[in-house]
Amino acid sequence: MSVFEFMMLVCFGASWPFSIAKSLRSRSTKGKSLVFLCLIELGYVCGIVHKLVNNFNWVTWVYVLLFFVVGFDIVLYFRNRRLERGQVLA
């Protein structure tokens, strides 16, 4: 277990709740990049795989949590894109 790895994840992951709140409030994709979000998601997948293969510990669950948080932001991106295009959400 690395305290520094955990702290890196906490510091980096602290921005996602703010990003999600902005997406929910603005109902817009302005300032969002789907490519960026997907690259971050891929990074978390790689971190999870590394932890599962080489060094499974409780920090693995932080990667999993952040994977789902970024995934939610991606879902909001598509919702907001539909709203911008004037499509009715079911």
C-alpha positions as CSV (number, residue, x, y, z in Angstrom):
1,M,0.0,0.0,0.0
2,S,1.3,3.4,-0.9
3,V,0.1,6.4,1.1
4,F,1.4,8.6,-1.8
5,E,-0.6,6.7,-4.4
6,F,-3.7,7.1,-2.2
7,M,-3.0,10.9,-1.8
8,M,-2.5,11.3,-5.5
9,L,-5.9,9.7,-6.2
10,V,-7.6,11.8,-3.5
11,C,-6.1,15.0,-4.9
12,F,-6.9,14.2,-8.5
13,G,-10.3,12.7,-7.7
14,A,-11.4,15.8,-5.6
15,S,-12.1,17.7,-8.8
16,W,-14.8,15.2,-10.1
17,P,-17.6,16.2,-7.7
18,F,-17.2,19.8,-8.8
19,S,-17.3,18.7,-12.5
20,I,-20.4,16.7,-12.0
21,A,-22.1,19.5,-10.1
22,K,-21.3,21.9,-13.0
23,S,-22.7,19.4,-15.5
24,L,-25.9,19.0,-13.5
25,R,-26.4,22.8,-13.1
26,S,-25.4,23.9,-16.5
27,R,-27.1,21.1,-18.5
28,S,-24.4,21.8,-21.1
29,T,-21.3,20.1,-22.6
30,K,-19.5,23.4,-22.8
31,G,-16.1,23.1,-21.4
32,K,-16.3,19.3,-21.4
33,S,-14.2,17.0,-23.6
34,L,-15.5,13.4,-24.2
35,V,-12.0,12.4,-25.3
36,F,-10.5,13.7,-22.1
37,L,-13.1,11.9,-19.9
38,C,-12.6,8.7,-21.8
39,L,-8.8,8.9,-21.4
40,I,-9.2,9.5,-17.7
41,E,-11.6,6.5,-17.5
42,L,-9.0,4.3,-19.4
43,G,-6.4,5.4,-16.9
44,Y,-8.5,4.3,-14.0
45,V,-9.1,0.9,-15.8
46,C,-5.4,0.5,-16.1
47,G,-4.9,1.4,-12.5
48,I,-7.5,-1.2,-11.4
49,V,-6.0,-3.9,-13.6
50,H,-2.5,-3.2,-12.2
51,K,-3.8,-3.4,-8.7
52,L,-5.6,-6.7,-9.4
53,V,-2.6,-8.3,-11.1
54,N,0.3,-6.9,-9.0
55,N,-0.7,-5.3,-5.7
56,F,-4.4,-5.7,-4.6
57,N,-5.1,-3.6,-1.5
58,W,-7.7,-1.2,-0.3
59,V,-6.4,1.6,-2.6
60,T,-7.9,-0.5,-5.4
61,W,-11.3,0.5,-4.2
62,V,-10.4,4.2,-4.6
63,Y,-9.7,3.5,-8.3
64,V,-13.0,1.7,-8.6
65,L,-14.9,4.6,-6.9
66,L,-13.2,7.2,-9.2
67,F,-14.0,5.0,-12.2
68,F,-17.7,5.2,-11.4
69,V,-17.5,8.9,-10.6
70,V,-16.0,9.7,-14.0
71,G,-18.4,7.2,-15.6
72,F,-21.3,9.3,-14.2
73,D,-19.7,12.4,-15.6
74,I,-19.6,10.7,-19.0
75,V,-23.3,9.8,-18.7
76,L,-24.0,13.4,-17.9
77,Y,-22.1,14.5,-21.0
78,F,-24.4,12.5,-23.2
79,R,-27.5,13.6,-21.4
80,N,-26.4,17.3,-21.7
81,R,-25.6,16.8,-25.4
82,R,-29.1,15.5,-26.0
83,L,-30.5,18.5,-24.1
84,E,-28.4,20.9,-26.2
85,R,-29.8,19.3,-29.4
86,G,-33.3,19.7,-28.2
87,Q,-34.0,16.0,-27.9
88,V,-36.6,14.9,-25.4
89,L,-35.3,12.6,-22.7
90,A,-37.4,9.5,-22.0
